[in-house]
Amino acid sequence: MTTTSDNQSLRHALLVVANPVTRQLCSETLDNAGFLVENAIDSGAAAVTAAREQRPEVILLSQQLSDAPALVVVKWLRSNADLATTPIIILGGSNANLDDHSDRRQITVLSRPITAAHIRSALVRVLPSNVTKR
Protein backbone atom coordinates (compact mmCIF):
# COMPACT_ATOMS: atom_id res chain seq x y z
CA MET A 1 0.00 0.00 0.00
CA THR A 2 1.00 3.59 -0.51
CA THR A 3 2.17 5.66 2.45
CA THR A 4 0.85 9.06 3.43
CA SER A 5 4.13 10.76 2.47
CA ASP A 6 3.60 9.61 -1.12
CA ASN A 7 0.13 11.19 -1.36
CA GLN A 8 1.31 14.39 -3.06
CA SER A 9 2.43 12.53 -6.20
CA LEU A 10 -0.55 10.19 -6.39
CA ARG A 11 -3.71 10.59 -8.39
CA HIS A 12 -7.00 10.15 -6.58
CA ALA A 13 -9.69 7.60 -7.38
CA LEU A 14 -13.05 7.16 -5.69
CA LEU A 15 -14.05 3.54 -5.22
CA VAL A 16 -17.77 2.93 -4.72
CA VAL A 17 -18.17 -0.84 -4.52
CA ALA A 18 -20.46 -2.94 -2.33
CA ASN A 19 -18.85 -6.35 -2.89
CA PRO A 20 -15.77 -6.80 -0.63
CA VAL A 21 -13.95 -9.08 -3.10
CA THR A 22 -14.42 -6.62 -5.97
CA ARG A 23 -13.51 -3.74 -3.66
CA GLN A 24 -10.21 -5.43 -2.74
CA LEU A 25 -9.40 -6.21 -6.40
CA CYS A 26 -10.11 -2.62 -7.45
CA SER A 27 -8.21 -1.13 -4.53
CA GLU A 28 -5.10 -3.21 -5.25
CA THR A 29 -5.27 -2.51 -8.99
CA LEU A 30 -5.64 1.23 -8.43
CA ASP A 31 -2.80 1.23 -5.90
CA ASN A 32 -0.54 -0.61 -8.35
CA ALA A 33 -1.44 1.95 -11.03
CA GLY A 34 -0.35 4.81 -8.76
CA PHE A 35 -3.72 5.92 -7.44
CA LEU A 36 -4.68 6.76 -3.89
CA VAL A 37 -8.01 5.32 -2.77
CA GLU A 38 -8.75 7.21 0.42
CA ASN A 39 -11.90 5.35 1.27
CA ALA A 40 -14.05 2.73 -0.33
CA ILE A 41 -17.77 3.30 0.12
CA ASP A 42 -20.86 1.35 -0.87
CA SER A 43 -23.72 3.83 -1.27
CA GLY A 44 -24.59 6.33 -3.96
CA ALA A 45 -25.38 9.14 -1.54
CA ALA A 46 -21.99 8.69 0.16
CA ALA A 47 -20.35 8.58 -3.29
CA VAL A 48 -21.73 11.98 -4.21
CA THR A 49 -20.59 13.50 -0.91
CA ALA A 50 -17.12 11.98 -1.19
CA ALA A 51 -16.75 12.99 -4.85
CA ARG A 52 -17.64 16.60 -4.04
CA GLU A 53 -15.04 16.66 -1.25
CA GLN A 54 -12.24 14.70 -2.95
CA ARG A 55 -12.66 15.68 -6.63
CA PRO A 56 -11.25 12.34 -7.84
CA GLU A 57 -9.77 11.91 -11.30
CA VAL A 58 -11.79 8.75 -11.84
CA ILE A 59 -14.72 7.05 -10.11
CA LEU A 60 -15.19 3.27 -10.08
CA LEU A 61 -18.82 2.46 -9.36
CA SER A 62 -20.64 -0.86 -8.82
CA GLN A 63 -23.63 -1.52 -11.04
CA GLN A 64 -25.87 -1.76 -7.96
CA LEU A 65 -25.21 0.00 -4.67
CA SER A 66 -26.98 -0.24 -1.34
CA ASP A 67 -29.24 2.73 -2.08
CA ALA A 68 -29.38 3.14 -5.87
CA PRO A 69 -28.35 1.68 -9.22
CA ALA A 70 -25.19 3.04 -10.83
CA LEU A 71 -26.93 5.05 -13.55
CA VAL A 72 -28.96 6.94 -10.94
CA VAL A 73 -25.75 7.72 -9.06
CA VAL A 74 -24.19 8.91 -12.34
CA LYS A 75 -27.05 11.40 -12.71
CA TRP A 76 -26.51 12.59 -9.14
CA LEU A 77 -22.78 13.03 -9.81
CA ARG A 78 -23.35 14.79 -13.14
CA SER A 79 -25.67 17.32 -11.50
CA ASN A 80 -22.55 18.85 -9.91
CA ALA A 81 -20.68 21.01 -12.43
CA ASP A 82 -17.29 20.10 -10.94
CA LEU A 83 -17.98 16.39 -11.53
CA ALA A 84 -19.73 16.67 -14.88
CA THR A 85 -16.79 15.34 -16.88
CA THR A 86 -15.13 13.08 -14.31
CA PRO A 87 -14.62 9.67 -15.95
CA ILE A 88 -16.72 6.91 -14.42
CA ILE A 89 -16.08 3.19 -14.74
CA ILE A 90 -19.18 1.11 -13.97
CA LEU A 91 -18.34 -2.38 -12.73
CA GLY A 92 -20.58 -5.25 -13.76
CA GLY A 93 -22.96 -3.43 -16.06
CA SER A 94 -24.02 -3.35 -19.68
CA ASN A 95 -23.40 -0.72 -22.36
CA ALA A 96 -27.03 -1.12 -23.42
CA ASN A 97 -28.04 0.71 -20.25
CA LEU A 98 -26.17 3.83 -21.39
CA ASP A 99 -28.53 4.64 -24.25
CA ASP A 100 -30.23 7.35 -22.18
CA HIS A 101 -26.96 9.08 -21.25
CA SER A 102 -25.75 11.99 -23.32
CA ASP A 103 -22.27 11.76 -21.77
CA ARG A 104 -21.57 8.15 -22.78
CA ARG A 105 -18.00 9.08 -23.73
CA GLN A 106 -17.24 9.77 -20.06
CA ILE A 107 -18.62 6.41 -18.89
CA THR A 108 -16.97 3.04 -19.38
CA VAL A 109 -18.77 -0.16 -18.45
CA LEU A 110 -16.93 -3.35 -17.50
CA SER A 111 -18.93 -6.56 -17.68
CA ARG A 112 -18.33 -9.49 -15.38
CA PRO A 113 -16.03 -11.10 -14.56
CA ILE A 114 -14.07 -8.05 -13.40
CA THR A 115 -10.30 -8.57 -13.53
CA ALA A 116 -7.29 -6.40 -12.76
CA ALA A 117 -6.45 -6.38 -16.49
CA HIS A 118 -9.94 -5.09 -17.33
CA ILE A 119 -9.65 -2.33 -14.75
CA ARG A 120 -6.20 -1.26 -15.99
CA SER A 121 -7.45 -1.26 -19.58
CA ALA A 122 -10.43 0.91 -18.62
CA LEU A 123 -8.14 3.36 -16.80
CA VAL A 124 -5.99 3.66 -19.92
CA ARG A 125 -9.09 4.36 -22.04
CA VAL A 126 -10.58 7.04 -19.80
CA LEU A 127 -7.49 8.87 -18.54
CA PRO A 128 -4.44 10.51 -20.11
CA SER A 129 -1.71 8.02 -20.97
CA ASN A 130 0.68 9.16 -18.25
CA VAL A 131 -1.83 8.43 -15.48
CA THR A 132 -1.55 4.66 -15.39
CA LYS A 133 2.19 4.30 -15.91
CA ARG A 134 4.26 3.84 -12.80
Stockholm file with secondary structure:
# STOCKHOLM 1.0

chainA/1-134         MTTTSDNQSLRHALLVVANPVTRQLCSETLDNAGFLVENAIDSGAAAVTAAREQRPEVILLSQQLSDAPALVVVKWLRSNADLATTPIIILGGSNANLDDHSDRRQITVLSRPITAAHIRSALVRVLPSNVTKR
#=GR chainA/1-134 SS CCCGGGGGGCEEEEEECSCHHHHHHHHHHHHHTTEECCCEECCHHHHHHHHHHHCCSEEEEESBCSSSBHHHHHHHHHTSGGGTTCCEEEESCCGGGGGGCTTGGGEEEECSSCCHHHHHHHHHHHSCTTSSCC
#=GC SS_cons         CCCGGGGGGCEEEEEECSCHHHHHHHHHHHHHTTEECCCEECCHHHHHHHHHHHCCSEEEEESBCSSSBHHHHHHHHHTSGGGTTCCEEEESCCGGGGGGCTTGGGEEEECSSCCHHHHHHHHHHHSCTTSSCC
//
